[in-house]
Amino acid sequence: MTRVKNVTPYVFFGVGIAGVTFLTKDSHKEKIITTFHTLKEKAMKYREKKQQKVCQDVLIKAGHPDPYDIEDSRMVDEGGIYCVHYYNQKMHG
């Protein structure tokens, strides 16, 4: 196990030197930058698509609640009871 700990800094150092050497050419820099921007755009599109799906699911459920969804019914019940408890605490102190 100690041998692995001693080799790890050298591996990182080697990867760093290889990266710097690779980036010394302008054509390599441009390739990396365009690849980065392409990956960023794909990730943003995927995230946006995923977020729209979640929003649509929430809107569908909000418009048509399922009476057999126990967790959702419990949440609504707790929300309704909270107001009553708050009112009783304020009025009866």
C-alpha positions as CSV (number, residue, x, y, z in Angstrom):
1,M,0.0,0.0,0.0
2,T,2.8,2.4,0.7
3,R,4.3,1.7,-2.7
4,V,1.1,3.0,-4.3
5,K,1.2,6.2,-2.3
6,N,4.8,6.8,-3.4
7,V,4.0,6.3,-7.1
8,T,0.8,8.4,-7.3
9,P,2.6,11.8,-7.3
10,Y,4.8,10.7,-10.1
11,V,1.9,9.6,-12.2
12,F,0.1,12.9,-11.7
13,F,3.4,14.7,-12.6
14,G,3.8,12.7,-15.8
15,V,0.2,13.4,-16.8
16,G,0.7,17.1,-16.2
17,I,3.8,17.2,-18.3
18,A,2.1,15.2,-21.1
19,G,-0.8,17.7,-21.0
20,V,1.5,20.7,-21.1
21,T,3.5,19.2,-23.9
22,F,0.3,18.4,-25.9
23,L,-1.0,21.9,-25.4
24,T,2.1,23.6,-26.8
25,K,0.7,23.3,-30.4
26,D,-2.0,25.8,-31.3
27,S,-3.9,23.2,-33.4
28,H,-4.2,21.0,-30.3
29,K,-5.4,23.9,-28.2
30,E,-8.1,24.6,-30.8
31,K,-9.2,21.0,-30.9
32,I,-9.5,20.8,-27.1
33,I,-11.4,24.1,-27.0
34,T,-13.9,23.0,-29.7
35,T,-14.3,19.6,-28.1
36,F,-15.0,21.3,-24.7
37,H,-17.6,23.7,-26.2
38,T,-19.3,20.8,-28.1
39,L,-19.5,18.7,-24.9
40,K,-20.7,21.7,-22.9
41,E,-23.5,22.3,-25.5
42,K,-24.5,18.6,-25.4
43,A,-24.6,18.6,-21.7
44,M,-26.7,21.8,-21.5
45,K,-29.2,20.4,-24.1
46,Y,-29.5,17.1,-22.1
47,R,-30.0,19.0,-18.9
48,E,-32.6,21.3,-20.5
49,K,-34.5,18.3,-21.9
50,K,-34.4,16.5,-18.6
51,Q,-35.6,19.6,-16.7
52,Q,-38.5,20.1,-19.1
53,K,-39.6,16.5,-18.6
54,V,-39.6,16.9,-14.9
55,C,-41.6,20.1,-15.1
56,Q,-44.1,18.5,-17.4
57,D,-44.5,15.6,-15.0
58,V,-45.1,17.9,-12.1
59,L,-47.7,19.9,-14.0
60,I,-49.5,16.8,-15.1
61,K,-49.6,15.5,-11.5
62,A,-50.7,18.9,-10.1
63,G,-53.6,19.1,-12.6
64,H,-54.8,15.6,-12.0
65,P,-54.0,14.3,-8.5
66,D,-54.2,10.6,-8.0
67,P,-56.5,9.7,-5.0
68,Y,-54.5,6.5,-4.5
69,D,-51.1,8.2,-4.1
70,I,-50.7,7.8,-0.4
71,E,-47.6,10.0,0.0
72,D,-49.1,12.9,-1.9
73,S,-52.3,12.7,0.1
74,R,-50.4,12.6,3.3
75,M,-48.4,15.7,2.2
76,V,-51.6,17.6,1.4
77,D,-53.1,16.5,4.7
78,E,-50.1,17.7,6.7
79,G,-50.2,21.1,4.8
80,G,-53.9,21.5,5.7
81,I,-53.4,20.6,9.4
82,Y,-50.5,23.0,9.7
83,C,-52.7,26.0,9.2
84,V,-55.2,24.8,11.8
85,H,-52.4,24.2,14.4
86,Y,-50.9,27.7,13.7
87,Y,-54.3,29.3,14.1
88,N,-55.0,27.5,17.4
89,Q,-51.5,28.4,18.8
90,K,-52.1,32.1,18.0
91,M,-55.6,32.2,19.3
92,H,-55.2,30.1,22.4
93,G,-51.5,31.0,23.0
